[in-house]
Every structure is written in C-alpha cells, then in structure tokens.
Amino acid sequence: MPAVLRRLLMRITFFFLLLLSVNVLAFWRGRSDERLAALTCVGGALLTLVARAPIWHRFSQFELLSFGIDLAIFLAFLAIALRSERFWPMWVAGLQLTATTVHLLKLVNPDLMRFVFGAALAFWSYPILILIAVGAWRTSLVERWRSPDIAGRGTIP
C-alpha cells in the first residue's frame, strides 16, 4: 500500500474513532446540548461521505452539495448555541462558520489549491469535536456548581 494512501486511511480512522469517542462521552456525561452537537457531527460526517465528489475531482471546484451540508451543520450548531446556557456551543458554531466560509473562498477564487481547500475544510472538525468532548466532560462540574447549595460553591475547575 502506498504511503500516501496509508496516511490518508490513518487520518480517516483517527477522525472516526474520535467522533465515536466524543459521541460515547456526550451520551455518557453530557446533556441535550452535548448529545445534539455530537449527533450533528455524526450526521454531517455521514452526509459528507455520501455527497463527496470522486477523489480525482474532490476540492478542485466549489461543491454546492458539500457547502449545503456544512451550512446546515452550522445552522444546527447555531440553534444549539442560542438555546444553551453554556458557552462552548457558541465556539463550536463559530468554528463551523469558519469551515463554511472556506467554501465561499473557493467560489471567489477557483484557483485556490486543492490541498489548501481540503485541509481548511477538514481542520476545523477536530477542535469542534474536542470542544464538544470538553463540554460533555464538564457538564457534571457545571451542574454541581449551579446547585442550590451556595455555601459549597467555588470556582469551576
């Protein structure tokens, strides 16, 4: 197997293992915000797999279907952020907005290198997943801090 293909498969495997781990964590420790955000990531990843252009054509031009999927994911994250009491969903929505605007860069500048375009689209998925994981992990800490026992409150670690 060529080294390039091996690295690609390793990145894809790592991403889906991280996605699975974040979903397990979101359903184990998180509340509805974390669960919805994690499921949004799963839906986005699966839809992107289905809608992808063939490998020899991928990232060479503006892909309307891929843009639509990223825009729908952004709107879902924005809806979660606007109804949430936590701050991390706003960061997730902002990072997804950054990923969505990368599509517009390709529309404005069709000569944008394929590698740069593809890397810019894929990069933001990792911080988004990490933010969801941290949000899920800290949910019990935040709930404990918000408990009616005012005397036992301290700063959130």
Sequence and secondary structure as in RCSB ss.txt:
>XXXX:A:sequence
MPAVLRRLLMRITFFFLLLLSVNVLAFWRGRSDERLAALTCVGGALLTLVARAPIWHRFSQFELLSFGIDLAIFL
AFLAIALRSERFWPMWVAGLQLTATTVHLLKLVNPDLMRFVFGAALAFWSYPILILIAVGAWRTSLVERWRSPDI
AGRGTIP
>XXXX:A:secstr
  HHHHHHHHHHHHHHHHHHHHHHHHHHH  HHHHHHHHHHHHHHHHHHHH   TTTTTSS  HHHHHHHHHHHH
HHHHHHHH SSSHHHHHHHHHHHHHHHHHHHHH TTS HHHHHHHHHHTHHHHHHHHHHHHHTHHHHHHHTSS G
GG     
